[in-house]
Amino acid sequence: MNEAFIESLDHEGAGVAHVDGKVTFIDGAVTGERVVFTRRHSRGNFDLGTATQVLRESALRVRPRCRYFGTCGGCAMQHVEASAQVAAKQRVLEDNLERLGKVEPESVLAPVVGPAWGYRNRARLSVHYVAKKGGVLVGFHERRSSFVADTMSCEVLPPAVSALIPELREMFTSMRLRDRIPQLELAVGEAVTVFVLRHLEPIPEDDAQKLRAFADRHGIQWWLQPKGPDSAHPFHPLEAPALDYRLPEFGLTLGFRPTDFTQVNAGVNRVLVKRAVDLLDPRPGERVGDLFCGLGNFTLALATRGVHVTGIEGSSALVEQARRNALANGLVERATFLAHDLYSDAAGALARLGPVDKLLIDPPRDGAVDICKGLPDDGPRRIVYVSCSPSTLARDAGVLVHVKGYRLECAGVVNMFPHTGHVESIAAFRK
């Protein structure tokens, strides 16, 4: 029998212990607990295990809301009290900054938090026909598995969407094309819910009629995607409300295609944008840059503060959407958008950006190390960096502090994905 005392949680919600001098990550355990566990894997410098019995329960342990928790891989931390989840993510961020970047923030920001249940306005669900299960499964994958979890509801999806899962399963099971539909993408806007159906073969008319009837019954809109994301197009109904989200603090409404990148948690995104703008502190007349700007989430909010903002994004489709959003919100005079690959040609992107007083960076998981290295000595006085990877943020923070002469004024976590191990964060740098 293996026993362990759980010292902390890692970024994926596993308990961290030292057993016989070796780091051991134990699923299903909570900080402060003593547990019995079984080893799943033993590797050179760490082991992986699963708790089988809790000998001493932590006050931080809570009852998971979802009946599929532990099997479905969509969540990893429902058994941990909400504030303890955030604290664990904050510790992951600080550890990465210290270990990888050799930096320490002068102050720690209060976490950005928001809705913790029913928050996933964006999701990619697998669709898989399994004869042994009696039909089609719709949902996230099982934990550490390529199999689709057999679920009938989801606590992190909007309740109205979760309620549709049983009928979606039934409908897909009845379709002739049921084993040629691998994926369902969800996009919830202010006035419409869109389902994008990925299909590997043309949809027969009898299947198409089932999709139409489902949309009419539930007030959703179907889009079809026969190939890559650019092939997605409206199917039924063709006349539907625009897909958009709002930033009320700034008086903005931003339109998007259902396959465009937008943040999954609209409530947290509103707080995040406000936090980023406040940290950057734009003043009328300043020139501001927004790199990896997407469809203008931060760019247009900054533009409402009387500055001129140049947003640069690698996707030309997103740049076109950003320009449409600028036009719709009356900000074309203050927001300029450029399409440029920020990874293959960081130097060229910075040259096109030109001198700016302040800079916002919101890169994908790979971070923005070439951008940070390429900043001129007389670069922006202030930088706000929004990150979806604490390790690449830490690496880039090391460049900004130790090479470019910035101070790391503050950093904190953004709980964009409650109950998961995903760590989003924000940091502010000053010359």
C-alpha angles and dihedrals in degrees: 000000000000119000128187141177111226111229100179145331125266125223092273095051098259119138115250118219139158113233119180088345094305127113110246126190111207123193117220096024128117132210112278096022130124109216143175111231143177122225115241098180136005117205135175100276104009144029132220121217146164125229112241099174135018109219095179117019123217122233085231093066116103134179110265112244094215118074090211095055111129093030101051113067095211091096133031106177110043089118090062124081111256099246090046089055090055092045090053090052091048089053090051090053094048093046091052093048091051098040102038104023099031087223136121125200116240087227137010116234122227107258119263106238138169140146112002099186129047089010103126104105088162124048141148111218125191119233115202134165111223114180093196089058091051098248147341124346120211121192147059124324121269115263111283091354141101090222119104113244115248098236136151098192142017126212096204095052117083107277093242090055094044089054090058096059096090092050092045089054091049094047095047091047090056094050124100089223093052095123093046097059109087104166147028119196120201127210119174117193133180094271107013142040115215127198115197110203117205109208129180097203134032112283114248116235095248090054090046090054091054090053091050092049091049091051092048092050096049105029096240129131124235122216121186125219113191095170134356125352092274090062093063113118138166115272110169133039095014090193108061137137116280117270107240147131132217138231099198094182088066100031091244134145115190122197123209143171115249091247094050119106113260130153114274096222110058094186094053091043091059091054092043094053091049091048092049094049092047092050093048089048097202115204125203111272096024124125113233132186127211113193121196084017098169112189094342103278094149099016097066094042088055091047091059088065094069099260129119110244128195113199120197123194134168095223112079090198091058091047090055090050090049090053091051089050091050090052094047091051096044095246104117091114092056104035125061122182127201130186111223135142104249093191105047094038111022092153092053091049092052090048091053090047092054125188114344132180094217137013137206120198123190107168132172120258093289089068127212107278096143091050090051093047091047098053111119121243089250091048128140117321092223134029129190113196120196112194140186092192122056092198096057091041088054092049092049092044088057090056093047093048104036100032107025100036101241126144119229097230099179145342137185145160130269112210095214093148110038116198092021131092093240110126118204117180146175131213135181126212130191131192 
